[in-house]
Every structure is written in structure tokens, then in C-alpha cells.
Amino acid sequence: MKLEINHIVFKNICKIVTNDNLNAYVIGGYVRDLILKRKSNDIDIVVVGSGINLAKKVAMSINKNISVNIFKNFGTAMFKYNNDEIEFVGARKESYQRNSRKPFVESGSLVDDQNRRDFTINALAISLNKDDFGQLIDPFNGMEDLKNGIIKTPLNPITTFSDDPLRMLRAIRFASQLDFTVSDETLEAIGKIKNRISIISKERISSELNKIILSKKPSKGFILLEKTGLLKLIFPLLDKMKGVNIINGKAHKDNFIHTIQVLDNISQKTDNLWLRWAAVLHDIGKPATKKFQNNNWTFYNHSFVGAKMVPDIFRFLKLPLNSKMKYVQKLVLLHLRPIGLADSEINDSAIRRLLFETGDDIDDLMTLCEADITSKNDKKVKYFLENFTTVRTKLKEIEQKDTIRNFQPPISGDFIIKTFNIKPSREIGIIKDSITNAILDGKINNNFDEAFSYMIIEAKKLGLKQI
């Protein structure tokens, strides 16, 4: 079977390897995505020879100003051309030590290189040689697996996963991204060898988790993680959320299932990784707050408890401890607030406070809350979604009228110090908070004159006089 490959890089490679009497192939994910008609900008080239030398020659043949990045320790080289990243490596075979996923590498043939690939669908290669340019090389029936939507390893899966345990997560990630099925033998092997994941760094694990979370239907990946036992090892707090308790015939919902349903819901609305992470963690505080009292299950303050857990979860998973973490923490903390508004009479004061506390993230918070409605009761879902629409409308009205989002009180601390000729003290904070609350409660409008008059009144209560 021959494939159409018209990329200028492939044509230049063909000329160079023909002249140098070498053999080269494009291999792996690019070939897989080409067949699946998915866009791919990562191109892997295997040459039976020096990948570094070939990279230099190909880059020079395209444009002498192209910069080639060389990684001598790995025998690889890479350059960027237009939007593509083209990486070159010499064909190789690998062997592994028990406590490391870093292989011992030696030169090999194309067959050796295909044997070391993780899955049959990633072992596909296309010839870039003059005599059979475009010819598909498929030693493990990867085309058949692509057609049937199957993830399986070229060789014995126990050996494949033991050599490089990250491949277990990659199998699940590809199944989630491509909506494929992991073969029974491959899935069973993951369950048997799952503890080998302990030698993989948290950064590598989180990278795969992020890709699962960003897939079209991420619940598929998380169900497989739970089924194989990997979830308990790599994300134990999420694993603790699964299951249902029943007392006196009263049951609560399975919070793990609910969470991945929310994640699926929000994934239909946004590709924002961190908003999707907020969906993953929005109920993470429920196991710690679960109680059976007054003949019912309660999870009081789970949003507050969950928000406090977010930094430690990010630290454990080696996710960024920066504004991204604080953004997720804020959404976890506030995710119940719009639900409370939607389930009661909406008043301006509550809307102002929500705008003030959420700032520019208000639209994302509303998206999270709408995704959080997973009831099987159609009437209940319709009721909440209609009320959320009302909340969104009210948010826009209040924002346009009062300009509350991200607002700072019209009176500053320095102004209070100068007005009353006092030193920095707790009274300044009390006055500022009083002004802020008065604006949020609608007692005064958000402008300097009304804030100044209110400041004078509050200062008198504290025994302060204007100079």
C-alpha cells in the first residue's frame, strides 16, 4: 500500500538518502494521524545511519538559515520548518534495566526500531526511499488496528509495559484521545504490572493526565485508569471519591462518576485545561466532609475544604503552583455560589459579591456550574439551567450598572491616613471593608463622593475626626 506524502521535507530526504545510499522512513504518530486524517505537526524520521548527519543535510537543503538542535546523548536532532517539528534519529534497538525506563541503546535496523515501538498503530512506517517512496511498512497489522479502533502492543504487553511503564498511561491516553478500545490482553497486562508506574516521574504522569483531560471525552480515560488500578496509584484522592454508601435506605451519588460526568459536560464547552481541572477537583472535598446526619447524607463546607486541598494536590502531581493553581482553587471554592443563587430569589447584593469575588473568572465559574448539573431528572436539569440563564443575565445587568468586577474601593488606605492624620492601623482596614461592603450591599453607589461621605460616618464610630 502506498500513501500520498507531498511534504517538501520528505522529498528532500529522498534525494539525500538516495545520494548517500541510505534508507530513511517517516514513522510513528505522524503516519498514524495521516491515515486517520488528523492534523499532526510532529514528524519523526528514522534513518539506518546517523540521524544527526541527515538532519543537518536536510535542513541545509531547505534553507541554510534553519537552526538544527542536536542531542548527542540521544543521537537525535530536530529542526522546525513552518509549523512542523521534524526529529531525526538513527534506527536502534533497546534494552532496559529493572529500575529505569531509560534504555540501553544500540544501532539497529528498521525492524528493530519498529519492535521497540509502544503500540501497533505507532509502529507504522512509510518509506522515503526512491525505489518505494510512500510505501507503507506495517509488520504488526497496525492498519487493521486503526480500522478497528484497537490499542495493543506490538510485542508481549507485560514486557512492553515493564520496560517503560509510562506506556500504560499512554495506552489509556490514546484510547481516550482517539476513542479507541484497549485490547483485553493489553488491559489485563496493565492491571498486572501497574505497580511499575512508581518509577515514572510525577511530571511525566501529569503530562499524560493533562492529555486525557483535554481529550474529547475524558471520562473514558479515567474509567480505564480506575479499572486497571492505576488511578489509586497516581491520583489516590480522586480514587477515594468512588463508591456509594447506604444507611437506612439512603444513598448518596457516586462522586467519582459524577465528577467525570461533569468533566465530560464541561469538555463540550471549553478546551481550557485549567477549567477542566476545576471540574476534576470541584468535589474533591466531599470524602473528607461526608456525614450521615438527620437521616440524610451531607457534605457541608466541601467547597471550602476542597479549595484548601488544591495546592497540595498540585504539589503532589507536580502541576504549576502559580496563577493556574490559584484559578482552579478559586473556582473550587466558589462553585456552589451560583447554584445557591439559581435555587433562590436572586438579589443584587449576592450578585455584586459574586462578581467582586470572582472577577474576570465569572464566566468560567458559570460554565463549571452549568456542567455540574448531572441529574437524571430532566425537570430538575431544566429548572437549574433556566435559572443559571437568569443568573447570567443578572450578572451582566449589575456589571453594567455598578462596575463591580475587579473593582477597588474609591477610598484608599493612604487617603484615609491623610484625611484623619493617623498612622497605619486596624482602623484603616475596618473603614475600607465597611465601604466595600456598603457598595456590595447597595447602600451606596460605587463612586468617590458617596464613599467619602460613608467614610466620615464610619470613622466617627471609631472616634476619628477629619483634619
N, C-alpha and C positions, 0 to 999 in steps of 0.2 A: 504494500500500500504506500503510495506517495502522497505527500501533503504539499500544498502551495505555501512556500515561505519566501517572501519577496524582500525581506528586510535587507538594507544595504550592508549591515554588518555580516550577515550570513554569506552574501555574495563575495565580500572581500576576504572572509575566512577561506572560502572555497578556493579562491585564486592563490592565496598564500600557502595553504597546506598542499595544494597540488604542486606548486613550485618547489616546496620543501620536502615533498614525498612523505607527508604526514597524514594522519587520519584525525578528523575532528567531528564533533557531534553537539547539537543542542539537546539538552536533557532535562528531565525533571518537571518542575511546576509550570514552566513556560509551555512545554509540549502538552501537558495535561489541559491547561487553560485554553490553549489554541484549539484543541479538539472539542472542548466544552463551550467554545465561543465566549470565553470570559476574558476580560482585559487583563493583561499582565505586563508589568514593566521590569520584571526581574528575569534576566536571561542568563542561564548557566551553560557554559561551553566546556566540554571535556575534550582534551586532545591527548592522543597517545604520544606523549612527549612533554615538553616544558610549557605549562600554561602561562608562565610569566613572559617567556620569549614571544609566544604567539600574541599575547595581549599587547605588547609593545609594538609589534609589527602591524597589527590590525588598527590600533589607534593611529599610528603614523600614516597608514594608507587612507584613513578617513579625513583626518585633519592633524597636521603636525603639532598643533597647539593643544590637543587633548592631553590632559594630565592623567597618568596611569598610577593608581595606588597599588603598591606591591607589598605583599605579606609573605616574606621569605620563609618564616617559620612554618607556614601552612602550604607553601608552594603555590599560592594563588595570587592573582592580580585582577584589578577591577577598574573600569572607567565608565563614565557617564556619557551618553550620547543622546541628545534631545531629552526625552523624559525617561529613557531606559537606563538601567544599571546592568552592565554586562560583566559577568565574572568568569574568569578563565582558570581552569585547574587541570593538572595532568591526571590522566586516568590512574586510579590507585585501588589498592585493596587494603583492608583494615583488620586489625585485631585489637581486642580490648582487654584491660585488666579489671579485676572484680570491683574495685572501689573507685573507679573513674569512668566517666563517659568520654574521656579524651583517648582516641585510638592511637595505636602504633601504626604508622602509615608507610607503605612502600609502593613503588611504581607497579602498575598493573595494566590490564587490558580493558577494553570497553566492557567485556563480560564481568570482570572483577568489579568494575565501577557500578554496574547495574545490580550486581549481587549485594552491594553494601547499602543500597537504597532502602528507605523505610517502608514504602508501600508499592504495590504493583502499579498503581496509577501514577506514581512518581518515578518509576524506573523506565518509562518510555523515552526513547531517544530518536532523533532524526538526523540522518547523515548529512554532513556538509561537504562531502567529498564529491569530486567531479563525476565519477562514474555512476554514482547512485544518489545524487543530490535530491533531498526531500524524501528519501526512503525511510519509512517508519521501522524502527527496530524494537520489537516487543517480545522479549523472552519469557515473560510471566503472564501473558494474556491480560495485560493491563487494559487494553481496549475493551475487552469483554467486561471487565470490572467497571470501567467507566460507563459502559452501556447499561449495566445492571445496577449501578449506584452502590458498589461494594468497596469497603475499605478492608484490605488484608495485606499481610506482609509477603514479600517475595519468598523468603526462607522461613524456617521454623519460627513462629512468633515468640516463643519463650526465649530463644537465643537472641532474636532481634531486639526485644524489649530489655533483656538482661544487659546486652551490650550498651544500649543507650536508652535508659528509662524515660527520657523526655518523649520518646516516640509514642508512649502510651497516651500522653496528653495530646500529642499531635494527631493520633488516630481519632480521638474524640473531637478534637477541634475541626478536622477535615469533615467528619460526619456532620457536624453542626453547620459549618460553612456551606457545604455542598448539598446538604440534606440527603446524605448517603447513609447506608446501613453498615455498621461494623460487623464483619462476619462472625459467626458463632465461635469458631476456633480462636480468632483474634481476641474477641471479647473475653472468652474464658481464660486466655493466657494473661490478659491484663489483671484479671481477678487473682490469678495465682502468683503473679510476680509484682503486684502493686507496691509492696514494701520497698522495692528497689528505688522508688521515687525519692527516697530520703537522700540520695547522693546528688540530687539536682538542686541547684541554687533557687532561692525564692524568686529572684529576678526572672529566671527562665520560666518558672511556673506561672508567675503573674503575667508574663508576656502571652502565654498560651491562654490563660484565663481571660485576658482582655480581648483576645481574638474570638473566643467563644461568646463573650458578652456582646461583641459587635456583630455577630452573625445574625442572619435574618430571623431565625427562631432559636434564640439561645437556650430555651428550656430543654431542647434536645440534647445539648451538650451536658447540661447539669444533671439531667436524668441519667445519662451514661456515667458521669462521674460518681453519682450516688450508687448506681447499680454495680459498678466494679469495685467499690470500696475506696476509690481514690479521693472522693470528696472529704471523707473523715480524716484523711491524712494531710491534705493540702489546705483545707478550709473547714476545720472542725466546728467552728461556731455556726456556720451555715448548716452543717450536717445535724447539729443539735436541734434544729428547728423542725425536723421531720417527725411525723408520727402524730397520733391523736389519743388524748386521754378521755376516758368516760367515767363519770361519777354520777350516781343517781339517775342514770339515763341521759345525762347532759354531756355533750361532747363539744370540743372546740374544733375549728378547722385545722387542717394540716398546714402549718405556717410555711413549710418548705415548698409545698405545692402552690400555695397562694403566692409566695414570693416569685417563683419562676413564671407564674401566670402574669403577674404584674410586669415582670421583665419583658415578657413577650408583648404585652399590651403597649408598653412604652416604646418598644423597638419598632413598632409600626409608625411611630410619630417622630422619632429623633435618632440621629446617628451620634449624638453627643455621648461619648464613652462615660463621662463622669455623671451625667444624668442617669444613664443606665446603671452605674454603680450605686447611685442613690436608691434606685428601685431594688437592687440586690440587698441593700442594707436597711431599708426603711423600717422593717420589723425585727431587726436583729436583736433588739432588747426584749422581745417577748418571752423567750425561755427564762430569762432572769426575773421577770416580773409576773409570771403566770401563777395565779392563785385560784382556788375554788372557794368562794365565799358567798353567803346568802343564796345558796343553791344555784350558783352560776359561775362561769369562768371569767376571770378578769385579767387585764394586762395593764394596770394603772401605771402611768408615767413611762410606758415602754419607749416612747419617742425621746424622752429626756435621757433615759438610761442608754438607749441605742446610740444617741448622739455622743455620749461620753465614751462609748466603746470604739467609735470610728477611728480616732488617732492610733489606738493600739492595734486595730485590725490593719490599717495602712502600714504601720511599722512592721507587723508580723509578715505581711505579704510583700514588703519592700516596695510599696507604692509611694508616690511622691508625697512628702509631708509639707506641702505648700498650699497655695490658694486652692488647688484642686481638692485636697482633703477638706479644707475649711468649707468649700462649696458643698461637698457631699454631707458634711456634718450639719450644716445649716438646713439643708433640705430634709434630712432625717429628723432633726429637732422639730421642724415646723410642719411636717407632712399631715398632721391631724387638724391643723388650724382651719384650713378651708373646708374640711369635712364638717367641722363644728358649725361653720357659717352656713353651709349648704343645708344643714339639718335644723336650722332655727331661723328666726326672723333676722334678717340682715340689717345691722345698724352701721351708721357712718363711722362711729368710733372704732369698732372692731376692724373695719376695712382700713382705716387710717393706720392702725397699729400693725396690721399685717403688711401693708405697704412699707411702713417705716422699718420693720424688722427684716423684711425680705429684700428690699431694694430692687436692683436690676434682675434678680433671680425669680421674681414673682411669676413670670410666665412659665418658667421651668417647674416651679412648685405646683402650679395649677395642672400642668401636664402630668406630673407624678401623681397628683391626687385623682385625676380622672382615670389614670391607668390602674389605680389602687382599687377600683370598683370591679370585683370579680364574682359577685354574687350570681347564683344560678336563677335567682328570682328576677325575671325580666322587668317587672313593675318597679322593683327596688332600684335596679340599674337605671331605668328611665328617670325615676324620681331624682336620684343624685346627679345624673348627668345634666338634667334640665336645670337643677339648682346651681350646679357649677357654672352653667352658662350665665345665669343671673349674677353669680358672684363675679365672673369676669367682666360683665357689663358694669357692675357697680364699681369695680376696681378702676376701670377706665374713667368713669364719671368723677370719682373722688380725686384721682390723679390729675385730671384736667382742671378741676376746681381748686384743689388745695396744694398741689405740687408737693406731695408728701414723700414720694420715693427719693431715698438717699438725702433727705433734707437735713440741714444743720440748723439748730435754733438761731433765730435772728440776733440773739444776745449772746455774746461770747464771754468766756471767763475773764478775759482781760478787761472787757468793758465793765463788768460787774466790779472788779477790783478798783478801777479808776472812779467809777460812779460813787462808791461808798468809802473809798480810801481805806481799804482793808488789805491785809496780807492774804496770800493763798491759804484757803481753809475749807473745811467741810461745808460751810455755809454757801460757798460758791456752787458746789455740786448740787446742793439742795435747791437752790434757786433755778439753776439750769434745768434740772429734772422737772421742777414744777412747771416751768414754761413749756417744756417739751410735752408733758402730759396734758397741759391745758390745750395745746394745739391739737394733739391727737384726740382728745375728748370733745373737741369742737367748742370749747369755752371761749377761745379767742381764735382769730384768723392768723395764718402764717405770714405775718408781716412785722416790721420793726416797731411801729407805733403801738400796736396792741400788746406786743411782747414787752415793750418798755413799761407801759402802764401796769401790766401784770407783775413785772419785776418789782416795781415800787411797793405794791401791795404785799407781795411775799416777803420782801426784805423787812418791812415793818414788823411782820410777825416774828422775825428773828432778831428784832431790836436794832436793825441797821438803819442809818439815816443818810440821805443823799447829801453830798457836799456841794 
